[in-house]
Amino acid sequence: MRNKFQDLATLDLYQNRGKVKWIIFIASLIISIGSIYYTNTLVSELKEREKKQITLYANAMEYVANNSDNLTFIHQGIIQENHNIPVIVADAFGNPSEQYRNITFKKNATEADIEEKLRSEVLRMKMDYEPIQILDNQYLYYTNSELLTRLKYYPYVQLSVILVFGVLAFAVFNQSKIAEQNRVWAGLTKETAHQLGTPIASLMAWIDYLKNSPVWDENKEVIVELDKDVSKLRMVTERFSNIGSAPVIKQENVYSVIEEAVSYLRPRVSSKVSIDLSSDAEDVDAMMNRSLFEWVVENICKNAVDAMKGQGQININIVKESEQFVHVDITDTGKGMDKSMFKRVFNPGFTTRQRGWGLGLTLAKRIIEGYHRGRIFVHQSEPGKGTTFRIVLRGANESSSEFKVDRDPFLD
């Protein structure tokens, strides 16, 4: 058996995963900034080195231009050895001369193309660095080498690749984790349904025996209530069985389905809780699995009773929003919640009750969005004024009177 403190640590980590994400984000941001800072430091050092090289290059060109002696070693050792830094010699107005190095032209470039390319490069170089004067009307224009340019953008490319890889890895890992959790849920529900089958069958046999025994007349009301509870147990078993399979979704009357669920709940919740059902029309139909949808309604109503501490009002309102959608609003007069909790209430394990499992709303969300292809969310809530849950179901239509889920979403 796991240690209690380990369970609490795991639960806290799950419940506070928003904070954990922020911690990971901040740590990643610090690493990214550090990487960019370090690379920019290297770029600055290399840029300074290239600046010294280009200054030496300019001085060499000036010296060669002002001296007529045999300076072949300077020309070959310094000027001709520049294979990386793009340079162009031009006048003060930016008119390029025939002296340039490391400028790339397109294939089959004409003299006009070369002239245009050199002029555009001179303008770009002038924006990057102040030109170095060689003679009275000659200036050396230069820019960063290709290596320096690549190194400048390298950390951004590197971080982009890491980011894409991280997002893909996280998506695959998260999907794998969800699929594993869903398989556990499906296996648990199927095993629960299997285990409940035998005692329920035995109880049904005993009730049939009691109905035909002499005690029937004296204990009729008790036996009838027992029969209702056993029928409910059979329905619960059916629900668990449906979770582990692909249930049939068909056209049902929304009002009658909810009315049946409410009729079962009323005598089994506090007498101080009033449950009212209203609809703009009683013939509103939607696509649903009757048994599973009743489960959703019961879970939300039971949560509402807990939120109201066994005293208050629950209003269920059915609205045919359009031919495509039907809205079911379940409103209570409980303690309400902050907006920050609107999404968290559907997380597995989230509960405000001391002994709660935090699975009711999670199941409701999976049933509505996974099986019914609808939506369930907190439509409105305010602390101290109650909460409204909205269920959006797909409306019934002639072209789709019945369909079966292709694959159990709990196994995806």
C-alpha positions in Angstrom: 0.0 0.0 0.0 1.3 3.4 -0.9 2.3 5.8 1.8 -0.3 8.4 2.7 2.1 11.2 2.3 3.1 10.0 -1.2 -0.6 10.1 -2.2 -1.0 13.6 -0.9 2.2 14.7 -2.7 0.9 13.2 -6.0 -2.5 14.9 -5.5 -1.0 18.2 -4.7 1.2 18.0 -7.8 -1.8 17.2 -9.9 -4.0 19.9 -8.4 -1.2 22.5 -8.7 -0.1 21.5 -12.2 -0.8 25.1 -13.3 1.9 26.3 -10.9 4.2 23.5 -12.0 3.7 24.6 -15.6 4.7 28.1 -14.7 7.8 26.9 -12.8 8.8 24.8 -15.9 8.1 27.8 -18.1 10.2 30.2 -16.0 13.1 27.6 -15.8 12.9 27.2 -19.6 12.9 31.0 -20.0 16.0 31.4 -17.8 17.8 28.7 -19.8 16.8 30.3 -23.1 17.9 33.8 -21.9 21.2 32.3 -20.7 21.8 30.5 -24.0 21.0 33.7 -26.0 23.2 35.8 -23.7 26.2 33.4 -24.0 25.9 33.2 -27.8 25.5 37.0 -28.0 28.7 37.3 -26.0 30.5 35.1 -28.4 29.0 37.1 -31.3 30.3 40.3 -29.7 33.8 38.9 -29.3 33.9 37.6 -32.9 32.5 40.9 -34.2 35.2 42.8 -32.4 37.8 40.5 -33.9 36.4 40.9 -37.4 36.4 44.7 -36.8 40.1 44.5 -36.0 40.7 42.4 -39.1 38.9 44.8 -41.3 40.8 47.7 -39.8 44.0 45.9 -40.6 42.7 45.2 -44.1 41.9 48.8 -44.7 45.3 50.0 -43.4 46.9 47.5 -45.7 45.0 48.8 -48.7 45.8 52.4 -47.8 49.5 51.5 -47.3 49.6 49.7 -50.7 47.9 52.6 -52.4 50.4 55.2 -51.0 53.5 53.2 -51.6 54.8 52.1 -54.9 57.4 49.6 -53.5 57.1 45.9 -54.0 54.4 45.1 -51.4 53.3 41.8 -52.8 53.5 40.1 -49.4 51.0 42.6 -47.9 48.7 42.2 -50.9 48.8 38.5 -50.8 49.2 38.0 -47.0 46.4 40.3 -45.9 44.2 41.6 -48.7 43.9 38.4 -50.7 43.6 36.2 -47.6 40.2 37.7 -46.7 37.9 34.9 -47.7 35.0 35.5 -45.2 34.2 39.2 -44.6 32.3 40.9 -47.5 34.0 44.3 -48.4 33.5 46.9 -51.1 35.6 49.9 -51.9 33.4 52.9 -52.8 33.5 56.7 -52.8 31.8 59.0 -50.3 28.5 58.9 -52.3 28.4 55.1 -52.2 29.4 54.5 -55.8 31.2 51.2 -55.8 34.5 50.6 -57.5 35.8 47.3 -59.0 37.5 46.5 -55.7 35.3 44.1 -53.7 35.6 40.7 -52.1 33.2 37.9 -50.9 30.2 39.3 -52.7 27.9 36.7 -54.2 26.2 37.3 -57.5 23.6 35.3 -59.3 24.6 33.1 -62.2 25.0 34.7 -65.6 24.9 38.2 -64.0 25.4 41.1 -66.4 27.4 44.2 -65.6 24.2 46.0 -64.8 23.2 43.3 -62.4 26.7 43.4 -60.7 26.4 47.2 -60.5 23.0 47.0 -58.9 24.0 44.3 -56.5 27.1 46.3 -55.4 25.1 49.4 -54.8 22.5 47.6 -52.7 25.3 45.9 -50.7 27.0 49.3 -50.0 23.7 50.7 -48.6 23.2 47.6 -46.4 26.9 47.7 -45.2 26.5 51.4 -44.4 23.6 50.7 -42.2 25.5 47.9 -40.4 28.9 49.7 -39.8 30.5 53.1 -40.4 32.8 52.8 -43.5 36.6 53.1 -43.0 38.3 55.8 -45.0 41.2 54.6 -47.1 42.1 57.6 -49.3 40.6 61.0 -49.7 37.7 59.8 -51.7 37.8 56.0 -51.1 36.0 54.2 -48.3 35.9 50.6 -47.3 32.4 49.3 -46.6 32.0 46.0 -44.9 29.5 43.8 -43.0 29.5 40.6 -40.9 30.9 37.4 -42.3 28.5 34.6 -43.0 29.8 32.7 -40.0 29.1 35.6 -37.7 25.6 36.0 -39.1 24.8 32.3 -38.7 26.2 32.3 -35.1 24.0 35.4 -34.4 20.8 33.6 -35.2 21.9 30.1 -34.1 20.4 30.3 -30.5 17.0 31.3 -31.9 17.1 28.4 -34.4 18.3 26.0 -31.7 15.6 27.1 -29.2 12.9 26.9 -31.9 13.9 23.3 -32.7 14.0 22.4 -29.0 10.6 24.1 -28.5 9.0 22.2 -31.4 10.6 18.9 -30.2 9.4 19.6 -26.6 5.9 20.4 -27.7 5.7 17.2 -29.8 7.2 15.1 -27.0 4.8 16.7 -24.5 1.8 16.0 -26.8 2.8 12.4 -27.3 3.5 11.8 -23.6 0.3 13.6 -22.5 -1.8 11.6 -25.0 -0.1 8.4 -23.9 -0.8 9.2 -20.3 -4.5 10.1 -21.0 -4.9 6.8 -23.0 -3.4 4.8 -20.1 -5.7 6.6 -17.6 -8.7 5.9 -19.8 -7.9 2.2 -20.1 -7.7 2.0 -16.3 -11.1 3.7 -16.0 -12.6 1.4 -18.6 -11.1 -1.7 -17.0 -12.3 -0.6 -13.5 -15.8 0.1 -14.6 -16.1 -3.2 -16.5 -14.8 -5.1 -13.5 -17.2 -3.3 -11.2 -20.1 -4.1 -13.5 -19.0 -7.8 -13.5 -18.7 -7.9 -9.7 -22.1 -6.3 -9.2 -23.8 -8.7 -11.5 -23.9 -11.8 -9.2 -25.3 -10.1 -6.0 -27.9 -8.1 -8.0 -29.1 -11.3 -9.7 -29.4 -12.9 -6.3 -31.3 -9.9 -4.9 -33.7 -10.0 -7.8 -34.4 -13.7 -7.1 -35.1 -13.0 -3.4 -37.4 -10.1 -4.3 -39.4 -12.4 -6.6 -39.6 -14.9 -3.8 -40.8 -12.3 -1.4 -43.5 -11.1 -3.8 -44.9 -14.6 -4.0 -44.5 -15.3 -0.3 -47.0 -14.8 2.6 -45.1 -11.7 3.8 -46.1 -9.8 0.6 -49.3 -8.3 2.0 -47.7 -7.1 5.3 -44.5 -5.8 3.7 -45.7 -4.6 0.3 -44.3 -1.1 0.5 -40.9 -2.3 1.8 -40.6 -4.9 -0.9 -41.6 -2.4 -3.7 -38.9 0.1 -2.5 -36.4 -2.8 -2.4 -37.4 -3.6 -5.9 -36.8 0.0 -7.0 -33.4 0.1 -5.4 -32.4 -3.2 -7.1 -33.6 -1.8 -10.4 -31.4 1.2 -9.7 -28.5 -1.1 -9.0 -29.1 -2.8 -12.3 -29.1 0.6 -14.0 -25.8 1.5 -12.3 -24.3 -1.7 -13.5 -25.5 -1.0 -17.0 -23.9 2.4 -16.8 -20.6 1.0 -15.7 -20.9 -1.6 -18.5 -21.5 1.2 -21.1 -18.4 3.1 -19.9 -16.3 0.1 -21.0 -18.0 -0.2 -24.4 -19.4 1.9 -27.2 -23.0 2.7 -26.2 -25.7 3.5 -28.8 -26.8 7.1 -28.9 -30.3 7.6 -30.2 -33.2 10.1 -30.2 -34.8 10.5 -26.8 -37.2 12.9 -25.2 -35.1 15.1 -23.0 -37.9 16.1 -20.6 -39.0 12.5 -19.9 -35.4 11.3 -19.4 -34.6 14.1 -16.9 -38.0 13.7 -15.2 -37.4 10.0 -14.5 -33.9 10.8 -13.0 -35.4 13.6 -10.9 -38.3 11.4 -9.7 -35.8 8.9 -8.4 -33.7 11.5 -6.7 -36.4 13.5 -4.9 -37.2 10.9 -2.2 -33.6 10.1 -1.7 -32.2 13.6 -1.0 -32.9 15.9 1.8 -36.6 17.0 2.2 -35.3 20.6 2.4 -34.1 20.4 -1.2 -36.6 21.3 -3.9 -35.9 20.1 -7.5 -38.0 21.8 -10.2 -38.0 20.9 -13.9 -39.1 23.2 -16.7 -39.0 23.3 -20.4 -40.1 25.6 -23.3 -41.7 22.4 -24.7 -42.2 18.9 -23.5 -41.5 17.4 -27.0 -37.8 18.4 -27.1 -35.7 15.6 -28.5 -32.0 15.1 -28.5 -29.4 12.5 -29.3 -28.4 10.6 -26.1 -27.8 7.4 -24.3 -30.6 7.4 -21.8 -28.9 5.5 -19.0 -25.6 7.5 -19.2 -27.4 10.9 -19.5 -29.4 10.2 -16.4 -26.1 9.5 -14.6 -24.9 12.9 -15.6 -28.0 14.6 -14.3 -27.8 12.7 -11.0 -24.1 13.5 -10.5 -24.7 17.2 -11.0 -27.8 17.3 -8.8 -26.0 15.4 -6.0 -23.1 17.8 -6.2 -25.6 20.7 -6.0 -27.2 19.1 -2.9 -23.7 18.9 -1.3 -23.0 22.6 -2.3 -26.2 23.7 -0.6 -25.5 21.5 2.5 -28.9 19.7 2.1 -31.0 22.8 1.9 -32.0 24.9 -1.1 -33.4 24.9 -4.6 -32.4 23.1 -7.8 -33.9 24.4 -11.1 -33.5 22.4 -14.3 -34.4 24.2 -17.5 -34.6 22.7 -21.0 -34.2 25.0 -24.0 -34.3 24.0 -27.6 -31.7 26.5 -28.8 -32.0 25.4 -32.4 -32.6 22.4 -34.6 -28.9 21.4 -34.0 -28.6 22.0 -30.2 -30.6 21.5 -27.0 -29.4 23.3 -23.8 -30.0 21.9 -20.3 -29.3 24.3 -17.5 -29.0 23.0 -13.9 -29.0 25.8 -11.4 -28.5 25.5 -7.6 -28.6 28.0 -4.7 -25.3 26.7 -3.2 -22.1 28.4 -2.2 -21.0 29.0 -5.8 -17.4 29.3 -7.0 -14.8 31.7 -8.4 -14.1 31.8 -12.1 -10.7 30.3 -11.5 -12.5 27.0 -10.6 -14.8 26.8 -13.6 -12.5 24.4 -15.5 -10.8 22.8 -12.4 -14.1 21.3 -11.2 -14.0 18.8 -14.0 -10.4 17.6 -13.2 -10.1 14.1 -11.8 -9.6 14.2 -8.0 -10.9 17.8 -7.6 -13.4 18.0 -4.7 -14.4 20.3 -2.0 -15.8 17.5 0.2 -13.6 16.0 2.8 -14.5 12.4 1.8 -15.1 13.0 -1.9 -13.4 11.2 -4.7 -13.7 14.1 -7.2 -14.9 11.8 -10.1 -18.5 12.7 -10.6 -18.0 15.8 -12.8 -15.1 14.2 -14.5 -17.3 11.3 -15.5 -20.1 13.7 -16.5 -17.7 15.6 -18.8 -16.4 12.5 -20.5 -19.9 11.1 -21.0 -21.2 14.3 -22.5 -18.2 15.3 -24.6 -16.9 11.8 -25.3 -20.0 9.8 -26.0 -22.6 12.5 -26.8 -20.4 14.8 -28.8 -21.8 17.7 -26.8 -20.5 20.1 -24.2 -20.7 20.6 -20.4 -19.4 23.6 -18.6 -20.0 26.1 -15.8 -22.3 28.6 -17.4 -22.5 31.0 -14.5 -21.5 31.0 -10.8 -20.9 33.5 -8.1 -19.7 32.9 -4.6 -22.7 32.8 -2.2 -25.2 32.9 -5.0 -25.1 29.5 -6.6 -23.9 27.8 -9.8 -25.4 27.0 -13.2 -24.1 24.0 -15.2 -25.0 24.0 -18.9 -25.2 20.8 -20.9 -25.3 21.2 -24.7 -26.7 18.2 -26.6 -27.0 17.5 -30.3 -30.5 18.0 -31.5 -32.4 15.1 -33.1 -33.0 15.2 -36.9 -34.4 13.0 -39.5 -31.1 12.1 -41.1 -29.6 10.9 -37.8 -32.2 9.0 -35.8 -29.5 6.7 -34.2 -25.8 6.3 -34.3 -23.1 4.3 -32.5 -19.9 5.7 -31.2 -17.1 4.3 -33.5 -14.7 3.8 -30.6 -15.0 4.2 -26.8 -13.4 7.5 -26.1 -12.3 6.1 -22.7 -9.9 3.8 -24.7 -8.5 6.5 -26.9 
